[in-house]
Amino acid sequence: MIWHLIAAIFAALGAAGIALLLRLASGKRLPRWIIPVFAGLGMLGYQIHFEYTWFEHKRQQLPVTAEVISAEERSMLWRPWTQFFPMTVAFNVIDHEHLVTRQVNSQTLVEFVLYRFEREYVEQVSAQPYLMNCHTAELVPLASENRPHTEALRTMARTSPLYRAVCAG
């Protein structure tokens, strides 16, 4: 967090420096207020760049065995540019290296952990273990001690990215 503040300050200083050079190059015909305006635009530009590259930056940090299952894009009223270009605010990941496959009564059961990354004012990561029956396409979250939480059982579409990633092969 502190590094983003430092980067925003340097973006503001750099943009203000460009405005100062433009003002000097124009023979001081440009108004003085152009310098703080450029500083503010520099900070805003850095923040927009950081928010839009957050998803790709996080994807690069994932291990090669991890697969992004879904991503959520959202528009926000207080960020008017997101009305035209929605911003990725969350995504779900599974790690193929940690899939546990078992055969029970001629049915394939796969135990895996679904990771959710969320970009709020602070980045949040949550992990939830699941059990997927590849034969019936049923998904159930695992509660404490790896016991299925059967009340939350749901049937997945066989075309869903989660089902294909877990049950492929």
C-alpha positions as CSV (number, residue, x, y, z in Angstrom):
1,M,0.0,0.0,0.0
2,I,2.8,2.4,0.8
3,W,4.5,1.7,-2.5
4,H,1.3,2.7,-4.4
5,L,1.3,6.0,-2.5
6,I,4.9,6.6,-3.3
7,A,4.2,5.7,-7.0
8,A,1.2,8.1,-7.1
9,I,3.4,10.9,-5.7
10,F,6.1,10.3,-8.3
11,A,3.5,10.2,-11.0
12,A,2.2,13.6,-9.8
13,L,5.7,15.0,-9.6
14,G,6.5,13.8,-13.1
15,A,3.3,15.2,-14.6
16,A,3.8,18.5,-12.8
17,G,7.3,18.6,-14.2
18,I,6.0,18.1,-17.7
19,A,3.5,21.0,-17.1
20,L,6.3,23.2,-15.8
21,L,8.4,22.4,-18.9
22,L,5.4,23.2,-21.2
23,R,4.8,26.5,-19.3
24,L,8.5,27.4,-19.7
25,A,8.6,26.4,-23.4
26,S,5.6,28.6,-24.1
27,G,7.3,31.6,-22.6
28,K,5.1,31.5,-19.5
29,R,2.0,32.1,-21.6
30,L,0.3,29.0,-20.1
31,P,-1.3,29.7,-16.8
32,R,0.3,28.7,-13.5
33,W,-2.7,26.5,-12.6
34,I,-1.7,24.0,-15.3
35,I,1.0,22.6,-13.0
36,P,-1.3,21.3,-10.2
37,V,-3.9,20.2,-12.8
38,F,-1.2,18.1,-14.5
39,A,-0.1,16.7,-11.0
40,G,-3.7,15.7,-10.3
41,L,-4.1,14.1,-13.7
42,G,-0.8,12.2,-13.2
43,M,-2.1,10.8,-9.9
44,L,-5.4,9.9,-11.4
45,G,-3.7,8.3,-14.4
46,Y,-1.5,6.2,-12.2
47,Q,-4.5,5.0,-10.1
48,I,-6.5,4.1,-13.3
49,H,-3.5,2.2,-14.7
50,F,-3.0,0.3,-11.5
51,E,-6.7,-0.7,-11.2
52,Y,-6.9,-1.9,-14.8
53,T,-3.6,-3.9,-14.6
54,W,-4.3,-5.5,-11.2
55,F,-5.9,-8.6,-12.7
56,E,-3.0,-9.3,-15.1
57,H,-0.5,-8.6,-12.4
58,K,-2.1,-11.1,-10.1
59,R,-2.4,-13.7,-12.9
60,Q,1.3,-13.5,-13.5
61,Q,2.0,-14.2,-9.8
62,L,0.0,-17.4,-9.9
63,P,1.8,-20.7,-10.3
64,V,1.8,-22.3,-13.7
65,T,-0.5,-25.0,-12.5
66,A,-3.2,-22.5,-11.5
67,E,-6.1,-21.8,-13.8
68,V,-8.4,-18.8,-13.7
69,I,-12.0,-20.1,-13.8
70,S,-13.9,-16.9,-13.9
71,A,-13.4,-13.2,-13.6
72,E,-15.9,-10.5,-12.5
73,E,-16.0,-7.1,-14.2
74,R,-17.9,-4.3,-12.7
75,S,-18.8,-0.7,-13.5
76,M,-18.9,1.9,-10.7
77,L,-20.7,5.2,-10.6
78,W,-17.8,7.0,-8.9
79,R,-15.4,5.8,-11.6
80,P,-17.1,7.1,-14.7
81,W,-14.6,5.5,-17.1
82,T,-15.7,2.1,-16.0
83,Q,-19.1,2.7,-17.6
84,F,-17.3,2.3,-21.0
85,F,-14.5,-0.1,-19.9
86,P,-15.6,-2.3,-16.9
87,M,-12.9,-3.1,-14.5
88,T,-12.0,-6.6,-13.2
89,V,-12.7,-6.7,-9.5
90,A,-12.6,-10.4,-8.6
91,F,-11.6,-13.7,-10.0
92,N,-11.7,-17.4,-9.1
93,V,-8.7,-19.8,-9.4
94,I,-8.1,-23.5,-9.0
95,D,-4.7,-25.2,-8.7
96,H,-4.5,-28.3,-10.8
97,E,-1.5,-29.5,-8.8
98,H,-3.6,-29.9,-5.7
99,L,-6.6,-31.8,-7.2
100,V,-7.3,-35.0,-5.4
101,T,-9.1,-37.6,-7.6
102,R,-10.8,-40.7,-6.2
103,Q,-12.9,-43.5,-7.7
104,V,-15.9,-44.3,-5.4
105,N,-18.5,-46.8,-6.6
106,S,-17.4,-46.2,-10.3
107,Q,-17.8,-42.5,-9.9
108,T,-15.0,-40.0,-10.1
109,L,-14.8,-37.6,-7.1
110,V,-12.4,-34.7,-7.2
111,E,-11.5,-32.7,-4.1
112,F,-10.1,-29.2,-4.8
113,V,-9.8,-25.7,-3.3
114,L,-11.4,-22.7,-5.1
115,Y,-9.5,-19.5,-4.4
116,R,-11.2,-16.2,-4.8
117,F,-9.2,-12.9,-5.2
118,E,-11.1,-9.7,-4.7
119,R,-9.9,-6.1,-5.3
120,E,-11.6,-3.8,-2.8
121,Y,-9.9,-1.0,-0.9
122,V,-7.7,-3.8,0.4
123,E,-7.0,-7.0,-1.6
124,Q,-8.7,-10.1,-0.2
125,V,-8.1,-13.8,-0.8
126,S,-10.3,-16.5,0.4
127,A,-10.1,-20.3,-0.1
128,Q,-13.0,-22.8,0.1
129,P,-12.5,-26.6,-0.4
130,Y,-15.0,-28.4,-2.6
131,L,-15.9,-31.9,-3.7
132,M,-17.1,-32.4,-7.2
133,N,-18.8,-35.6,-8.5
134,C,-17.8,-35.7,-12.1
135,H,-20.3,-38.3,-13.0
136,T,-23.4,-36.4,-11.7
137,A,-21.8,-32.9,-12.0
138,E,-22.7,-32.2,-8.3
139,L,-20.6,-29.7,-6.3
140,V,-20.6,-29.6,-2.6
141,P,-18.5,-27.3,-0.3
142,L,-16.5,-29.1,2.4
143,A,-17.0,-27.9,5.9
144,S,-14.6,-28.5,8.8
145,E,-12.7,-31.7,8.9
146,N,-13.4,-32.2,5.1
147,R,-17.0,-33.2,5.7
148,P,-19.5,-32.3,3.0
149,H,-21.9,-29.5,3.7
150,T,-24.8,-31.2,2.0
151,E,-27.3,-28.4,2.4
152,A,-25.2,-26.4,-0.1
153,L,-25.1,-29.1,-2.7
154,R,-25.7,-27.8,-6.2
155,T,-25.6,-29.3,-9.7
156,M,-23.2,-27.7,-12.2
157,A,-23.7,-27.3,-15.9
158,R,-21.3,-29.6,-17.7
159,T,-20.3,-26.6,-19.9
160,S,-19.2,-24.5,-17.0
161,P,-15.6,-23.6,-16.8
162,L,-15.3,-24.9,-13.3
163,Y,-16.7,-28.3,-14.2
164,R,-14.4,-28.6,-17.3
165,A,-11.3,-27.5,-15.4
166,V,-11.9,-30.0,-12.5
167,C,-13.3,-33.0,-14.4
168,A,-11.3,-32.7,-17.7
169,G,-9.5,-35.9,-18.4
